[in-house]
Amino acid sequence: MEKYNSTNPADISDAEIVNLYWLRDETAIKRTDEKYGKFLYAMALNILHEHRDCEECRNDTYLSTWNAIPPTKPVLFRAFIAQIMRRTAINRYYKNIGKRKIPSELTVSMEECEGFISEEKSSDEEIDARELGRLISDFVRGLSPKRQYIFMGRFYFADSVAVIAKELKITESAVYKEIKKLRKDLKIFLEQKEAYV
């Protein structure tokens, strides 16, 4: 295989990075950091608001990625590492919350989700987490690209309303209205699928 020599991190494809992991080539981590380090850090910062924790979570994400590939061979590498970072940062968030009160977009976005799904279900009413995830994925896939961006930005990446508004070049008020409508539409969607109690 030809060695990667470009000075521009964006020049290496995700498939090439995955291949480096697959070959157990330690430069895979360096290439991941060059291409996605800022993205992963920003994602952690939305949740944790603590620079040292974000650095540690980013390093933990690289280690988890290294341990996961192989045997996993992700097709969407960016989404794969984003999922690892999100899980890592959320775990750190819950660990930290016992130590001190920390402000977080995660807290806000979780509060906005209250009422989507009741947590007080009897065992026979309990919905399998994978099935619920599939239903929410179906809901998101049915949204327009703009609404998908708002949903994923707010509820998955825990982006602030200001960041989403800036990226979409719309007002914060428009984002808040869209979030409110998304919550209502998701509730209706889950009710129709008998996944909301």
N, C-alpha and C positions, 0 to 999 in steps of 0.2 A: 504494500500500500504506500502511496506517495505521501511524504511528510507534509504537514501543514506548515507553511512558511509565511503566510500573510501577516501584515502588521495590523490589519483591521479585523477585530474580533467578529464583526458581523459577516465576514467572508466565509467563515466555516459554517457548514450546514449542521442542523440538529442531528441529521443522520450520521454525519462524520463524528460528532461528539459522542453519540450513543455507541458508535463503532469503537471509539477509543476506550470507553468503559468496558465494552464487551471483550476487548483485547487485553484488559487489565493494564492499560497504559495510564500512568498517573497524570499525564498531561491533560487527561479528560477533565480533571477538577479545575485546572488552570483555565482551560478553554471555557468551561461552564461559568467560572467566575468572570472572565473577560466579557462574555456575551450576556450573562444574566445576573451578575452580581448586584448591580444597582437595582434591578427589578425586584430581586428577592429581598434586598435590604429594605426597600420602600414598602414592600408588602408586610414585612415584620414590624416596621416602624408604625404602620397604621394600627397594628394590634397592640404593640408593647410600649411604644413611646419611651424607650430606654435604649440608648445606643449600644451599650455593652451587651445587653440581652440580644439585640438584633444581630450583632456580630457573631455571637455564640450560636444563635439559631441558624444563621447562614452557614456556619461551619458544620453544624449538625446536619443540615440539609445536604451538604456535599458528601458527608460520611454516609448518610442513609442512602443517597443516590448510588454511591460506590458499592454499598452492600446489596442494593436491589438489582443492579445491572452487572452481570447476569444474575439470575435467570430471566428477569423481566427484560423485554426489549420494547420500550415504549415507542409508539408511533408519533405521538404528540409530546415531544420532550419538554417543551415549555410548560404545558399543562401538568405534566408528570412531576416536575420539580416544584411547581407552584403548589400542588397538592401536598407534597412533603413539607414545604415551608409553612404552609397554613396550619397543618396539623402540629408541627413542631412549635410554632409561635403560640398557638392556642394552648397547648400543654404548658408552655412557659408562663403564659398569662394566668392560667388557673393556679399554678404554683406560686406565682408572685402575689396574687390577690390575697392569699393567706398572710403574707408578710406586710403588705402595705396597700393602701388605696391607690390605684393607678388609673389615670384617665385613658380611655381607649375608644377608638372608633368601633372596635368590636362590641363593646358594651352597648353603644348607641344602636348599632345595626341589629344586635340581638334583641334589644328592647322594641325596635321597630317590627321585629318578627313575632312578637308576642301575640298569641291568638291564632297563629297559623295552624298549630297543632296542639291539642290538649295533651298535657303530660299525664293527666289522671285518667288512665284507661285500665279497664280490667284486662286480665291476661287474654281473654278470648277476643277482645277488641284491639289488642295490640297489633300494630302494623310493623311488619318486618322493615328494618332500616333500609335494606337494599331496595325494597319495593317503593318505599317513600322517596328514596333518592332517584329511582327511575321515573317516578311520577313528576317530581320537580324538574328533572332533566327534560321530560316531554313538554312540560309547561314552558320552560325557557326556550326550547327549540322552536316553539310556536310563536315566539315573540318577534317583533321587528328587530333589525340589527341595533337600532338605537336603544330600544327597551331592554334587549339582551345585555347591552353594555352597562346600562344603569343597574339592572338586577345583579349581574356578576360583580360589578364594581362595588356596589354597596353591601351585598349580602355574602359574597364569597371573598373578595379581596379586602373588605372593610375600608374602602376608600371613603374619604370625606366627601360631603355634598359639594364643597367648593372645588375639589379636584375633578369630580365628575362633570360639574358645570363648565369648568375651564376646558376640559378635554372635548366636550361636545359643543362648546361655544354657545351655551344657553345660560339662562339665569339660574341662580340657586333655587329661586321660587319654583321654576319649571321642574327642576329635579325633584324637589319635595313633593310637588303635585303628582309627578310620575311614580315616585316611590309609594305614595298613598294608594294610587290606582293599582299598582302592581300587587300590593298586599291584598287589596280587595279582590282582584282578579285571581290571584293564587288561591285565596280562601274559597272562592266559588268553584274553581277548578278541582280542588281537593274534595270539596263537598260532593261534586258530581261523581267523583271517583270513589266516594264513600271512605275517604282517607282523613276526613276532618270530623272531630267530635266536639 
